[in-house]
């Protein structure tokens, strides 16, 4: 039966108000929900997402209170941003679905300061949030919870006294007549975009943009306003694949002297003489120009990998690496200086056109003569004509290539995989 215009307006208003409440109370979730398409499917019993839209069954939407609807909206968008829709692979789907719901529900309860509690959807069940080891699901990834559930299933001991048995007992205690604790959320439409790699990159970019928006508007307390899962993901830039200490060995400088004649102990402040105190040396590397390729052939995943390498270089020197980070495609985006990780993190990529390596060296020649880089490191796929070596003006150049096909004719070459 077709929905009346009045009913449609009612649903639109209900969903818009929910999104607005979440935007006001849980800004990070709200920003992500702004990207979703919303629809009604009368044949759907509950709610679902396919990675691009959130769909509600009309009867299910009618049954939800405001707080329950907010929970479901946050539940679905968290499935999307954590890319659960694309991560099932060859796993047992029922077990993986349960694992994903445990992680998602636990994160939402934590966001609402309800850790250890549960959300009950009237007539639809309790929100499962306890991992098989008895801990909250937010402490794990869906894959980790899946492995626990799989091992538990293999042991065929569903009545054991620990883990998920305890969790289920706690979660079902409020209403023994509820449906299965994970059954209200329909995951049957997951994987429809399994072959669409662009969807993964799109949500990585949306995630980073939402985090950046929170940081820009709340610079003094950004980490406190980001959900725990978001803080963890932002902190989990891939481990660098490059041995930066070896590569930058020629540029290492010593910052601290070997000996200091300051009193080694406050008890000797009045002593007329004292022995010199030995201090460890600190290595620093300065004036390194990093240029990241942001042309149309570079995906968000490749840019993330490039960022990870630069962060890895900073970490290798305990933050004692200073230089510039810039971007290029057919033009150079002005390199920004950084002297620590915090300054590095706020530099954001731009670009998306063709690729031209020559413009990097033209930029250095025109704009950096007062302080030339000690080395230029270009992170790229290498799919463009390479310039003549003389344009580098004797500055050492490292081509950090993300494939095994491109072969620069000069300079040092290192390779990473994405």
C-alpha positions in Angstrom: 0.0 0.0 0.0 1.4 3.4 -1.0 2.2 5.8 1.8 0.1 8.9 2.0 1.8 12.3 1.6 0.9 13.1 5.2 2.6 9.9 6.4 5.7 10.7 4.3 5.9 14.2 5.8 5.6 12.7 9.2 8.5 10.3 8.5 10.7 13.0 7.0 10.1 15.2 10.0 10.9 12.4 12.4 14.1 11.5 10.7 15.2 15.1 10.3 14.6 15.8 14.0 16.6 12.7 15.0 19.5 13.8 12.8 19.4 17.3 14.3 19.4 16.0 17.9 22.4 13.8 17.1 24.2 16.6 15.4 23.7 18.8 18.6 24.4 16.1 21.1 26.9 13.8 19.3 28.4 16.1 16.7 30.8 13.5 15.1 28.0 11.0 14.4 25.7 13.9 13.2 28.2 15.1 10.7 28.5 11.5 9.3 24.8 11.1 9.1 24.6 14.2 6.9 26.1 12.1 4.1 23.4 9.4 4.1 20.3 9.0 2.0 17.1 8.0 3.9 14.3 5.8 2.7 11.2 3.9 3.7 10.6 0.3 2.7 7.2 -1.1 3.9 8.4 -4.6 3.3 11.4 -4.2 5.7 10.7 -5.4 9.2 13.3 -3.2 11.0 16.1 -1.0 9.6 19.2 -1.5 7.5 22.0 0.1 5.6 23.9 -0.7 2.5 26.7 1.8 2.9 25.0 4.6 1.1 21.5 4.8 2.6 19.7 4.0 5.8 16.3 2.4 5.2 13.5 2.0 7.7 10.5 -0.3 7.7 7.4 1.9 8.2 6.0 -0.1 11.1 9.4 -0.2 12.8 9.9 3.6 12.4 6.4 4.2 13.9 7.2 2.1 16.9 10.4 4.0 17.9 10.6 6.7 20.5 12.9 9.6 19.9 15.7 8.1 22.0 15.3 4.7 20.3 15.4 6.3 16.9 18.5 8.2 17.8 20.1 4.9 18.9 19.2 3.2 15.6 20.5 6.1 13.5 23.8 6.0 15.4 23.9 2.2 15.1 23.5 2.3 11.3 26.0 5.1 10.6 28.6 3.4 12.8 28.2 0.2 10.8 28.9 2.4 7.7 31.9 4.4 9.0 33.5 1.3 10.4 32.9 -0.3 7.0 31.3 -3.4 8.4 29.2 -3.5 5.2 32.4 -4.3 3.3 34.4 -6.4 5.8 32.4 -9.7 6.0 34.4 -11.4 3.3 34.2 -15.2 3.7 33.2 -15.2 7.4 30.1 -16.9 8.7 27.6 -14.1 8.2 25.5 -14.7 11.3 28.5 -14.7 13.6 30.0 -11.7 11.9 26.7 -9.8 12.2 26.6 -10.5 16.0 30.2 -9.4 16.3 29.6 -6.1 14.5 26.5 -5.3 16.6 28.4 -6.0 19.8 31.1 -3.5 18.8 28.7 -0.9 17.5 26.2 -1.0 20.4 29.0 -0.9 23.0 30.5 2.2 21.3 27.1 4.0 21.3 26.5 3.1 25.0 29.9 4.5 25.8 29.1 7.7 23.8 25.9 8.1 25.8 27.7 7.5 29.1 25.8 4.3 29.5 28.7 1.8 29.7 27.6 -1.4 31.3 24.0 -0.7 30.6 21.9 -1.6 27.5 19.3 -0.2 25.2 16.0 -2.0 24.8 13.9 -1.5 21.7 10.3 -2.2 22.6 9.2 -5.5 21.0 12.6 -5.8 19.1 15.2 -6.8 21.7 18.1 -5.7 23.8 21.2 -4.2 22.4 24.0 -6.8 22.6 27.2 -5.1 23.6 29.3 -7.6 25.7 32.2 -9.5 24.0 32.6 -13.2 24.7 35.4 -12.5 27.2 32.9 -10.5 29.3 34.5 -7.1 28.3 32.7 -4.3 26.5 32.7 -4.6 22.7 34.2 -1.1 22.2 37.6 -2.5 23.3 37.7 -4.7 20.2 37.3 -4.7 16.4 34.5 -6.7 14.8 37.1 -9.2 13.6 38.4 -9.7 17.1 35.0 -10.3 18.5 34.2 -12.6 15.6 37.2 -14.8 16.4 36.1 -15.0 20.0 32.6 -16.0 19.0 33.9 -18.6 16.5 36.2 -20.2 19.1 33.3 -20.3 21.5 31.1 -22.0 18.9 33.8 -24.5 18.1 34.0 -25.5 21.8 30.2 -26.0 21.7 29.9 -24.8 25.3 27.1 -22.2 25.1 26.3 -22.7 28.8 29.7 -21.9 30.1 29.9 -19.4 33.0 32.0 -16.7 31.3 32.0 -14.4 28.3 29.0 -14.1 26.1 26.9 -16.3 28.4 27.3 -13.8 31.2 26.7 -10.9 28.7 23.6 -12.4 27.3 22.2 -13.1 30.8 22.7 -9.5 31.8 21.3 -8.1 28.6 18.2 -10.3 28.6 17.4 -9.9 32.3 15.1 -7.0 31.7 12.7 -8.8 29.4 12.8 -12.6 28.8 10.2 -12.3 26.0 12.4 -10.2 23.7 13.4 -11.4 20.3 17.1 -12.5 19.8 19.4 -9.8 21.0 20.9 -9.1 17.7 17.9 -9.8 15.4 16.3 -6.3 15.1 19.0 -4.9 12.8 18.8 -6.3 9.3 22.2 -6.9 7.7 20.9 -8.7 4.6 21.7 -5.8 2.4 25.4 -5.6 3.3 27.9 -6.3 0.6 25.9 -4.8 -2.3 28.9 -2.5 -3.0 31.5 -5.1 -2.3 33.2 -4.5 -5.6 33.0 -0.8 -5.3 36.4 0.1 -3.8 35.6 3.8 -4.2 33.0 3.4 -1.4 35.8 2.5 1.0 37.8 5.6 0.0 34.7 7.8 0.2 34.1 6.9 3.9 37.7 7.2 4.8 37.6 10.8 3.5 34.3 11.6 5.2 35.6 10.2 8.5 38.7 12.4 8.3 36.7 15.5 7.2 34.3 15.0 10.2 37.2 14.7 12.6 38.8 17.8 11.1 35.6 19.8 11.5 35.4 18.8 15.2 39.1 19.9 15.6 38.6 23.2 13.8 35.6 24.2 15.8 36.9 22.9 19.1 40.7 23.1 18.9 41.2 23.2 22.7 39.2 20.0 23.4 39.0 18.1 20.2 40.0 14.8 21.5 37.4 14.9 24.2 34.6 15.6 21.7 35.6 12.7 19.4 34.2 9.3 20.2 36.7 6.8 21.5 36.5 4.7 18.3 37.3 7.8 16.2 40.3 8.7 18.4 41.6 5.2 18.0 41.3 5.1 14.3 42.9 8.5 13.9 45.8 7.2 16.1 46.2 4.1 14.0 47.8 5.5 10.9 49.5 2.6 9.3 53.0 1.7 10.6 55.5 3.1 8.1 57.2 0.7 5.7 60.2 2.9 5.2 63.4 2.8 7.3 63.6 6.5 7.7 66.7 6.5 10.0 68.8 4.8 7.3 67.4 6.9 4.5 67.9 10.2 6.3 71.2 9.2 8.0 73.1 11.8 6.0 70.9 14.6 7.4 71.1 13.7 11.1 72.3 16.4 13.4 73.1 16.4 17.1 70.9 18.8 19.1 72.2 18.3 22.7 75.8 18.5 23.9 77.4 15.5 25.5 78.0 17.2 28.8 76.3 19.8 30.9 77.7 21.8 33.8 74.4 22.3 35.6 74.2 20.7 39.0 73.1 17.1 38.7 71.3 17.1 42.0 69.5 19.9 43.9 71.3 18.8 47.1 74.5 20.2 45.6 73.2 23.7 44.7 75.5 25.4 47.2 78.5 23.3 46.3 81.4 25.4 44.8 82.3 22.7 42.3 80.6 19.7 40.7 81.3 17.2 38.0 79.7 17.6 34.6 76.5 15.7 34.1 76.3 13.4 31.1 73.3 13.9 28.7 72.3 11.6 25.9 72.5 13.0 22.4 69.3 13.7 20.5 69.2 13.3 16.8 67.3 15.8 14.7 66.6 16.1 11.0 65.7 19.5 9.5 64.7 21.0 6.2 63.2 17.9 4.6 60.6 18.7 1.9 57.9 16.1 1.7 55.7 16.3 -1.4 52.6 14.1 -1.7 51.0 13.3 -5.1 47.3 14.1 -5.0 46.6 13.7 -8.7 43.5 12.0 -9.9 45.2 8.6 -10.0 45.9 8.7 -6.3 43.1 7.2 -4.1 42.4 8.3 -0.5 43.9 5.0 0.7 47.2 6.0 -1.1 47.2 9.4 0.4 46.6 7.8 3.9 49.6 5.6 3.3 51.7 8.6 2.3 50.6 10.4 5.4 51.6 7.4 7.4 55.1 7.4 6.0 55.6 11.1 6.9 54.3 10.5 10.4 56.6 7.4 10.6 59.6 9.6 9.7 58.6 12.0 12.5 58.2 9.1 14.9 61.6 7.7 14.0 63.2 10.8 15.3 60.9 11.2 18.4 59.4 14.3 16.9 62.7 15.8 16.2 62.1 16.1 12.4 61.4 19.5 10.9 60.5 20.4 7.4 57.7 21.1 5.0 54.7 19.1 3.7 53.2 20.0 0.4 51.0 18.5 -2.3 51.0 18.5 -6.0 49.2 17.4 -9.1 49.5 19.7 -12.2 50.3 22.5 -9.7 52.0 22.8 -6.4 50.0 23.4 -3.3 52.2 25.6 -1.1 54.2 23.5 1.3 53.5 24.2 5.0 56.2 24.1 7.6 56.0 21.6 10.5 58.2 21.1 13.5 56.2 18.5 15.4 53.5 15.9 14.9 50.6 18.3 15.9 51.6 20.8 13.2 51.9 17.9 10.7 48.5 16.6 11.5 46.6 19.8 10.7 48.1 20.0 7.1 45.4 18.7 4.8 45.7 17.4 1.2 44.4 19.2 -1.9 44.5 18.5 -5.6 43.0 16.0 -7.9 44.2 16.9 -11.4 47.1 15.6 -13.6 50.6 14.8 -12.5 53.7 17.0 -13.1 56.9 16.3 -11.3 58.8 19.2 -12.8 56.7 21.8 -11.0 58.1 20.7 -7.7 61.6 21.7 -8.6 60.5 24.9 -10.3 58.7 25.8 -7.1 61.8 25.1 -5.0 63.9 27.2 -7.3 61.5 30.1 -7.3 60.2 30.2 -3.7 62.7 28.4 -1.5 66.1 30.0 -2.5 66.4 31.6 0.9 66.4 28.2 2.6 66.7 25.3 0.2 65.6 21.8 1.4 68.3 19.5 2.6 66.4 16.7 0.8 63.2 16.4 -1.3 61.0 13.3 -0.7 58.3 12.7 -3.3 55.5 10.2 -2.4 53.8 9.2 -5.7 52.6 6.4 -8.0 55.2 7.6 -10.5 52.8 7.7 -13.4 54.1 10.8 -15.2 57.2 11.9 -17.1 60.2 12.3 -14.9 62.1 15.7 -15.2 65.8 16.1 -15.9 68.1 15.5 -12.8 69.7 18.9 -13.2 66.5 20.6 -12.1 67.1 19.2 -8.6 70.0 21.7 -8.2 72.1 19.0 -6.4 69.5 18.5 -3.7 69.1 14.8 -2.9 65.8 13.4 -4.0 64.0 10.2 -2.8 61.2 8.9 -4.9 58.8 6.9 -2.6 56.8 4.8 -5.1 53.6 2.9 -4.1 54.0 0.2 -6.8 56.6 -1.9 -8.5 56.0 -0.6 -12.1 57.3 3.0 -12.1 61.1 3.3 -12.3 62.6 6.8 -11.8 65.7 7.3 -13.9 67.6 9.1 -11.2 67.5 9.8 -7.4 67.1 7.2 -4.7 64.0 5.0 -4.9 62.1 3.2 -2.1 58.7 1.4 -2.5 55.7 1.0 -0.3 52.5 -1.0 -0.8 49.0 0.1 -0.3 
